[in-house]
Amino acid sequence: MRVFVTGAAGFIGSHLVDRLLAEGETVVGWDNFSTGQPEFLAGASAHPAFTLIRGDTLDLPALTAAMAGCDFVFHLAASADVRSGLEFPRRDLEQNTVATHHVLAAMRAAGIGRIAFSSTGSVYGEPAVIPTPEDAPMPVQTSLYGASKVACEGMISAWCEGFGGEAWIFRFVSILGERYTHGHVYDFVRQLRAHPDRLHVLGDGTQRKSYLYVGDCVAAMLRAVRSGSAATAPHRTAIYNLGTGAWCDVSDSARWIAAALGLSPQIDYAGGKRGWAGDSPVVHLATDRIRATGWSPTLTIEQSVVRTVHWLRDHPWVFERRA
């Protein structure tokens, strides 16, 4: 199979590319390198079954040409910084919603009927049901990022109904692991590199969050896609929550991160139930549906956090690059 991966040089995308190549697939990677890193594709670039194309999903003619001859699309390219939504409100619309419309248009032109899409647990806003299942009532959206992903999900499912396609939509918790370049673990490690004796934490530390190791995330996506057709009656879109099924407090994570660095900083909390506007105090997704495929996570949340910290410690160029 010839697989097209948007966001191929990103955190999750590069892991997916490596896994697909290891399993014998031919892969075409697409990335504009706004956040993706060439180093993440070092192994893939030496593989004869991999082709990398530098391009932006907003360039529809180039995107359509790049997809020619492919059989399946993993659409992972996105603006994924939830906190920056209010500062750059157009970014989520363009890089998530409009870009997904372009992916679907390019797929139709290239005759590709199947897509896997990286959505987010943020679409649940502040849900009334915890753990939150895939069929939970959709609440008022609390972030522009979540709202943009809801729009993407709607377009994808409507496209499948109208044009006879198949889609697998994955609602992630926060993903951790090697090649991680943004999020709370990154922020805490960056702070502790500069000031090992203190750590500032947004919110009051009681926010309940769930996380998933990137290798487990990729394995879950591939298991779901390969477990059978998404075109099951009455609809042609399969939706899966991806997470460990467990959770931790932000204060737990802060202690694990400090310990992994061999530090004992004073931890100061900003206060309040939310770290920022749009931050859900509780992210805890029900994972029964993906577990029914036979998948289960291999790492706990704490193990994922520690592994991420060690990777960041050993790759300081990530901090220098972003700076």
C-alpha positions in Angstrom: 0.0 0.0 0.0 1.2 3.5 -0.8 0.4 5.7 2.2 0.3 9.5 2.3 1.2 11.1 5.6 0.6 14.9 6.3 2.7 16.3 9.1 5.3 13.6 8.4 8.1 15.4 10.1 6.2 16.1 13.3 6.2 14.4 16.6 3.5 11.8 15.9 3.8 11.8 12.2 7.5 10.8 12.1 6.8 7.9 14.5 4.0 6.8 12.2 6.2 7.0 9.1 8.9 4.9 10.8 6.3 2.3 11.8 4.8 2.1 8.3 8.2 1.7 6.7 9.2 -1.0 9.2 6.0 -2.9 8.3 6.8 -2.8 4.5 4.5 0.1 3.4 5.5 2.7 0.8 5.2 6.1 2.3 4.9 9.7 0.9 5.6 12.2 3.6 4.2 15.8 3.4 5.3 18.6 5.7 5.8 22.4 5.6 8.4 22.2 8.5 6.7 25.0 10.5 7.0 22.7 13.5 8.3 19.5 12.1 12.0 18.7 12.3 14.2 17.2 9.6 16.1 15.2 12.3 12.9 13.3 13.0 13.0 11.8 9.5 16.7 10.9 9.5 16.0 7.2 9.4 13.1 7.4 7.1 14.9 9.6 4.6 17.5 6.8 4.1 14.7 4.2 3.3 14.1 3.4 -0.4 10.3 3.2 0.2 10.1 6.8 1.5 9.5 10.0 -0.4 9.5 13.4 1.4 7.7 16.3 -0.2 8.0 19.8 1.4 4.6 21.5 1.0 1.8 23.2 2.8 -1.8 21.8 3.0 -3.1 25.3 2.0 -1.5 24.8 -1.4 -4.2 22.6 -3.0 -2.7 22.1 -6.4 0.6 21.0 -5.0 -1.1 18.8 -2.4 -3.2 17.1 -5.1 -0.2 16.4 -7.3 1.7 14.9 -4.3 -1.1 12.5 -3.5 -1.2 10.9 -7.0 -0.9 7.2 -6.8 -1.5 6.9 -3.1 -4.1 4.5 -1.5 -4.6 5.9 2.0 -4.1 9.2 3.8 -3.1 9.7 7.4 -3.9 13.4 8.0 -1.8 14.5 11.1 -0.7 18.0 10.0 -2.3 20.6 12.3 -1.8 23.6 14.5 -1.7 21.8 17.8 -0.9 24.5 20.4 -4.2 24.9 22.2 -3.0 27.9 24.3 -2.1 30.0 21.3 -5.6 29.9 19.9 -6.7 33.3 21.3 -3.4 34.9 20.3 -3.5 33.6 16.8 -7.2 32.8 16.1 -6.8 32.5 12.4 -4.2 29.8 12.6 -6.6 27.1 13.9 -9.1 27.9 11.2 -6.5 27.8 8.4 -4.1 25.1 9.5 -6.8 22.7 10.8 -10.2 23.4 9.2 -9.3 24.8 5.8 -6.3 22.5 5.5 -8.5 19.5 6.1 -10.9 20.6 3.4 -8.0 20.8 1.1 -6.9 17.2 2.0 -10.4 15.9 1.2 -10.5 17.8 -2.1 -7.1 16.5 -3.0 -8.1 12.9 -2.1 -11.2 13.2 -4.3 -9.1 14.4 -7.2 -6.6 11.6 -6.7 -9.2 8.9 -6.3 -8.3 8.1 -2.7 -11.3 7.0 -0.6 -9.8 6.3 2.9 -8.5 8.6 5.5 -7.3 8.5 9.2 -7.5 11.8 11.0 -5.9 13.0 14.2 -8.6 14.8 16.2 -8.5 15.6 19.9 -10.1 15.0 23.2 -10.5 18.8 23.3 -13.7 18.4 21.2 -15.4 17.3 24.4 -14.9 20.7 26.0 -15.7 20.3 29.7 -17.8 17.1 29.5 -20.5 16.1 31.9 -19.6 12.4 31.6 -16.3 11.2 33.0 -14.6 9.0 31.7 -15.9 10.5 28.4 -17.1 8.0 25.7 -17.1 8.7 22.0 -20.9 9.1 21.9 -21.0 11.7 24.7 -23.2 14.7 24.0 -21.0 17.4 22.3 -20.8 20.4 24.7 -20.2 24.0 24.1 -16.6 24.3 22.7 -14.1 25.9 25.1 -11.1 26.4 22.7 -10.7 27.5 19.1 -8.5 24.4 18.7 -11.2 22.1 19.7 -13.8 23.9 17.6 -11.6 23.7 14.6 -11.2 19.9 15.1 -15.0 19.5 15.5 -15.4 21.2 12.1 -12.8 18.9 10.6 -14.6 15.8 11.9 -17.9 17.1 10.5 -16.4 17.7 7.1 -14.7 14.3 7.0 -17.8 12.4 8.0 -20.0 14.3 5.5 -17.4 13.7 2.8 -17.5 10.0 3.5 -21.3 9.9 3.4 -21.5 12.0 0.2 -18.7 10.5 -1.8 -18.6 6.9 -0.4 -15.3 7.2 1.5 -14.2 5.7 4.8 -12.7 7.5 7.7 -11.1 6.6 11.1 -11.2 9.6 13.5 -8.9 9.4 16.5 -9.6 11.7 19.5 -6.3 11.8 21.3 -5.4 12.7 24.9 -2.1 14.5 25.1 0.7 12.3 23.5 4.1 11.9 25.1 7.4 10.3 24.1 10.5 10.8 22.0 10.5 13.8 19.6 8.0 15.6 21.8 8.4 19.4 21.2 5.5 21.2 22.9 3.2 20.7 25.9 3.4 20.7 29.7 6.4 18.3 30.0 8.4 20.5 27.5 7.4 23.6 29.4 8.4 22.2 32.8 11.7 20.8 31.6 12.5 24.2 29.9 11.8 26.0 33.2 13.9 23.6 35.2 16.8 23.9 32.8 16.8 27.7 33.5 15.9 27.6 37.2 16.5 24.1 38.8 15.3 25.3 42.2 11.8 26.4 41.3 8.9 25.4 39.0 5.8 27.6 38.1 2.7 25.6 37.4 -0.4 27.1 35.8 -3.6 26.4 37.7 -3.8 24.8 41.1 -2.2 21.5 40.2 -5.4 19.5 40.7 -6.3 19.5 37.0 -6.9 15.9 36.1 -5.2 14.9 32.8 -4.7 11.7 30.8 -1.6 11.0 28.5 -0.6 8.3 26.1 2.8 7.2 24.9 3.4 8.0 21.2 4.4 4.4 20.3 1.1 3.2 21.8 -0.8 5.9 19.9 0.6 4.8 16.6 -0.1 1.2 17.3 -3.7 2.0 18.2 -4.3 3.9 15.0 -2.9 1.1 12.9 -4.8 -1.6 14.8 -8.1 0.3 14.3 -7.5 0.9 10.6 -6.5 -2.7 10.0 -9.3 -4.2 12.2 -11.9 -3.9 9.5 -13.9 -1.5 7.4 -14.9 1.8 8.8 -18.0 1.8 6.5 -20.3 0.0 9.0 -24.0 0.7 9.0 -25.4 3.2 9.4 -22.3 5.4 8.9 -19.0 5.3 7.1 -16.8 6.9 9.9 -15.3 5.1 12.9 -14.4 7.3 15.9 -12.0 6.1 18.6 -10.8 7.7 21.8 -7.1 7.1 22.3 -5.7 7.1 25.9 -4.5 4.9 28.6 -7.8 5.0 30.4 -6.0 6.4 33.4 -5.3 9.9 34.6 -3.0 11.9 36.9 -3.1 15.3 38.5 -0.8 18.0 37.1 0.9 18.1 40.5 1.8 14.4 40.1 3.3 15.0 36.7 5.3 18.0 38.0 6.8 15.8 40.8 7.6 13.0 38.3 9.4 15.4 35.9 11.5 16.9 38.7 12.4 13.5 40.0 13.4 12.3 36.5 15.8 15.3 36.4 17.2 14.6 39.9 15.7 17.9 41.2 13.6 19.0 44.2 12.4 22.4 43.2 9.9 24.6 45.0 6.6 24.3 43.1 4.5 27.5 42.9 0.9 27.3 41.6 -0.8 30.1 39.8 -4.1 29.1 41.2 -7.5 28.4 39.7 -9.1 25.3 38.2 -7.8 26.0 34.7 -4.3 26.7 33.4 -5.5 29.0 30.7 -8.6 30.0 28.8 -10.0 26.8 27.1 -8.1 24.4 29.4 -10.4 21.7 30.6 -10.0 20.8 34.3 -10.6 17.1 33.5 -9.5 15.1 30.5 -10.3 11.4 31.0 -11.5 9.5 28.0 -13.2 6.1 28.0 -11.2 3.7 25.8 -13.4 0.6 25.7 -13.9 1.0 21.9 -10.2 0.9 20.9 -9.5 -1.9 23.5 -12.2 -4.0 21.8 -9.9 -4.2 18.8 -7.3 -6.0 21.0 -5.1 -3.0 21.5 -3.8 -2.0 25.0 -1.2 0.5 26.0 2.3 -0.7 26.9 3.4 2.2 29.1 1.7 3.9 32.1 1.3 7.6 32.2 4.2 8.0 34.7 6.5 5.8 32.5 5.6 8.0 29.4 6.3 11.2 31.3 9.7 9.9 32.5 10.7 8.7 29.0 9.8 12.1 27.6 11.8 13.9 30.2 14.9 11.8 29.5 14.5 12.4 25.7 14.3 16.1 26.2 17.3 16.0 28.6 19.4 14.2 26.0 18.3 16.4 23.1 18.8 20.0 24.2 18.8 21.2 20.6 15.0 21.0 20.7 14.9 23.9 23.2 17.5 25.9 21.2 15.6 25.3 17.9 12.3 26.6 19.3 14.0 29.6 21.0 
